[in-house]
Amino acid sequence: MKVEIDIFSGYRIYPSKGKLFVRGDNKIFRFSTGKTESLFLQRKNPRKIAWTQVFRRMHKKGITEEVAKKRSRKTVKHQRGIVGADLAAIAARRNQTAQVRALQRTTAIQKAKAEKKAKEDKKEKKPATRGPAVTGPRISKQQMKGGKGGR
């Protein structure tokens, strides 16, 4: 027994039931009832008519019992090293106590201050040595090469 499908509603058409419509371009349309034929000929969109199978499929109606609930995967966190610090260094830093961190900070600040002071002392000791300034007309590179302009 061959069961056809209604072109508009999507319902099954059993043998000896329904209507057949052949358009001018020889395309065949099968309808289960006069209602579906009438709606098709009025050029109604089956996606907008609530009782059609196309509408139900589009709006996910009546398929909950067929499809099992999708399982969501739990996200797995991975730890990776950062440029300049591997994973072991990051873990060691994380497990440090606040006291050790504060001590490291103060020593780093003292070291930076000492370096800055040493740099300033070095600048003060160094006299400003500059050759005698040339006093005369300034000449551009173009003029030195003998190009246009400058006079």
Phi, psi and omega in degrees: 000123181265124179255124179269167179245134176295128184292332183267305187272334183088003179283162178280144176242116180278160181305142181070011178243163174083183182233153179243132179235125179248120182280170182300333179269019178067021175274135185261133177238132179247135180234142180280326182222170176293330180300312182291324178296315181299315180295323178296315181290337174278001181061037176284149180269118182294342178289341182258358181257119195298330186273354180282157181293326180297317178298314183296321179293318180297321184263014175054050179263135171067024178245007183293323182285335181283314185267128178288153181296133181287135178273134178266137180277140177282140179285136180254125181273134176241139177262131177230153179287157178254159179302125179095349179212123178277177185297323180295319180295320180294317179296320179297318180296321182292324183275359179293151176274165182294325181296314181298318180297317180296320179297316179298320180297313182296319179295321179295320179294316179298319180296316180296320179295318180297317179297319180296317180295318179298322180293318179294319178298321181295322179294319182294320181292326184284118178286156180282105180253116179220143180292164180298137181286134180280122179255114181177180180291139178281138181235131179281168180297322180297320181291324180296326182281349178096022180281187181286163173083178173099337187270000000 
